[in-house]
Amino acid sequence: MSKTIIQTKSKNEQVYDYLHTQILHGELAPGSRLIIDQIAKQLGVSQIPIREAIFRLEADGFVTFESHVGAKVSDLEARDIREVFQVLEAMEVISGRAACGCISDDEIRWLETLTKDMAKVTGDPNQWSL
């Protein structure tokens, strides 16, 4: 009996996730060209999921198209970063206030443990989300 593996993500989603992660982690630096043929060969997929992923990345602001150049990773500007952090700050304040109204003593102790664990890994932000 053979096993069938069920994939939960389409090729388009997988390629999007890969490129998105590469951009966020700085593996694809701002200004880097996204050459569809090279990416397709690297990932072992056709050009179609690469194009679809690039269109989504453009819609999300991670990629721009330039005439006679093609797709490039968008440049980040300080004002964009400030805006993102202002939105995150506002969301944290709102959600923090809402949580304070319904948190239990056990949950407070759990949060204290998490905070202590996070303090131990301040040099490695990737560990914060584990």
N, C-alpha and C positions, 0 to 999 in steps of 0.2 A: 504494500500500500504506500503510495507516495503522499508526501505532505504538501499542502498548498499553503503558501505564505500570503496572508492578506495584508496588503499595504494600505495604510490609512491615509497617506498623502499622495497626491498625484505628482507626476514628474515636474509639472509647473511649480507646485508648492515646494517640492524638495529643492529645486534650483533657486527659487526665490529665497527660501530659508538659508541656503548656502551662501548666496551672494550678499544677502542682508547681513548675515553674521560676519562675513569677510569685511564688509564695509565698517560695521560697528566696531570690530576688533582692530581696525587699522591695517588689515592685510591688503585691502584695496584702498589706497590712500586717495584723498581728495585730488581730483585732476587726472586720476588714472583712467586710461581708456579701457572700455569693456569691449573686447573683440569677440564677437559672437562665435566665429569659427574656432578660435582658440579655446574658449570656455566649453563649447560643445565637445571638442576633442578631449579636453581635460576631464570632463564629467561623464563622457561616454553616452551622451544623449544627442538628439537631433537639434537643429537650430531653433525649432519652434518653441520648446519650453524655455530656451534662453531668451528669445525675443519677448515672450509673455512675461517672464520674470523682470526683464529690463523695463517693460512698460509699467508694470506695477511699482517697481522701484522709482521710476520717474514720477508716477502719481503720488507716491509717498514722500517725494522730495529728496531721495537719496541719489538720484541720477538725473543728469541733464543731457539733452541732445544739442549738438552744435553742428551747423552746416559744414559739410565737407570733412567732418571729423568723426562724427558718430556719437555713441553714448560715452559719457564720462562720469565718474563719481563726483557728486556735487561738492563744492567747497562749503565748509562750515564757516559761518561768520559769528563773531562774538555776540552780536545782538540776538541771533537765532538761539544760541546756547542759553543766554540770559532768559529769553522768553520761555524756553522749555523748563528751566529750573524755577521760574516764577510760577508756572502752572503746577509743577510738582509740589512746590511749597504750599500753594493754596489747597491742593488736594489733600496733602498730609494734615493740614490744620483742620479742614472740614471733617475728614475721616477720623482723626484723633478725637475731636470733640464728640462725634457721634458714638465712638467706641467707649468713651469714658462714662457715658450714660448707662451702659449695660454690661460692663465688664465685671467678672467675678474675682474673688480673691485668688482662686486657683489660676485664673488666666493672668493676673498680675504677676504671680510668682513665675509662671511660665515665660512671660515677657522679660522679667528680670534675668532669667537664665539665658534667654536668647541674646539679650543686650551684652551680658558678660562674655558669651561665646563670640559675638561680633567684635568686641573690644580686643580679643586675642588675635584677630586676623585683619587688623586695620591696614596692613600692607598688601593684602590680597583681596580686592573687592569682589572677585569672582566667588570667593568662599562665602560671602554674605548671603547669597541666594540659595545656598544648599540647605 
